[in-house]
Amino acid sequence: RLGTPVARRPRRPPPSAEHSHPPRPADGRAMSGRLADGATAPRLRRNRCHLALAALVPRRGGVWAAGAAVVPPPRRPVALAAAAARTLSACWDTEFTYERCCLTHDEACWSGRQDRNECCSGYVAEAPSAAGALGRWVAASPWAPPSLVRCIGRALGASDSAPAAHLGGGWRSWSSLQENCFCNNSFTEALECLAFEPDVRLAIDLYLGSGCTAARLAKGMAARRAQSNTSTSVAEIFSFEQDPEGLKEAAARGRRYWRPRRLAVSTIHDLRRLQEDLVTPSKPALLPRMWLLVGSPYPLGHEILPYQWNGLDVVCLHRQPIDVLVVDPDGDVPMRAEWHVAEELCRPRRVLLHNVNLPNHAAGWIYQSLLERATEWRLELRGSYVLSHEMWQHPARRLSQSRSWAVFARTRDVE
């Protein structure tokens, strides 16, 4: 208050020379000091943070000193020699090097000589060149029918091996040694062996495609009936296809093994005609009857409610239970409706799933669903094959080079 004497604090003693501050300029900034390496930097103010930061200021040679600006040490660049060693060595010589061709825009490196996408890539060099690394094998569970196991062993022409030992005790496995393609692989061999079983008389191959799987089904059925001279009953295969070229190719591929019957299943009128043919008795024969159904198993674009009457429903209504159901759809077919109709109405005794390892593929989620329902389904066979002996280099294509498949059987027979 005015007129009241104020008690003054005693003055501090003048700082010693060791702790003295440099004079400050008029604008209040700290004066520049010279660092140990000869560079200059503004000094920090002497405050509470000054002592804490003093030990964190870098100096030449990794020595830390107070008074310099806080600058992180520079990162060491990756050695070019190490990067070049991770690429294809066949791309480089004394004239064309990794540094010249990949680090600069020198078109002379690529004018009819090499491919930049392969030479400058570390992925291409690290990727295996042999497709055998993808795995080619077949494994049978302890509860698979012995006749089926013997048939697969003869078809693959290989002795017991160990690629599938991780599947559990009691599993038998073989290496897949034959040439592989869509029509001649371990999956189609297992399919033919399964069709050769004496209790297989009705089969549905949901998607005909080029006819590889349906032809092997018919071949196995015809071989069994010829061996046992069974011509008193009727064997039938049903398959759906919309592509006219696919139908033509499939008909030519299986003409030696089946008796074809072609019908459309796209309209209500078509479905009525199909029912009329299904209730008409067929004459027994050695070759199975092949129903080439032109259309989709379930109407496209109607996978969500309301339910649509469909060709698969008609077939299974008159032919259940089905002995073998083959599920080998294209990647863009979700099978949300088709699978539930097939499982609940067709009531198949065995289900063969193809391409269970491919991303965004319906066979994958169906495989997982059956695997988790061990009280209803059990895994009898598993296998894998490759489409080429040469490794496909593109990562997206490599995912589809190896194809895996599985066979499930119901834990109890259906009536």
Helices and strands as residue ranges (DSSP letters): E 32-34, E 40-42, H 48-54, E 58-59, G 60-62, E 63-64, H 80-85, G 89-91, H 98-102, G 107-109, H 116-119, H 122-126, G 131-134, E 137-140, H 146-156, G 165-167, E 172-175, H 186-195, E 202-207, H 212-228, E 236-241, H 244-253, E 259-264, H 268-279, E 289-294, H 311-319, E 324-327, H 338-341, I 342-346, E 350-354, H 362-372, E 377-386, H 395-399, E 402-410
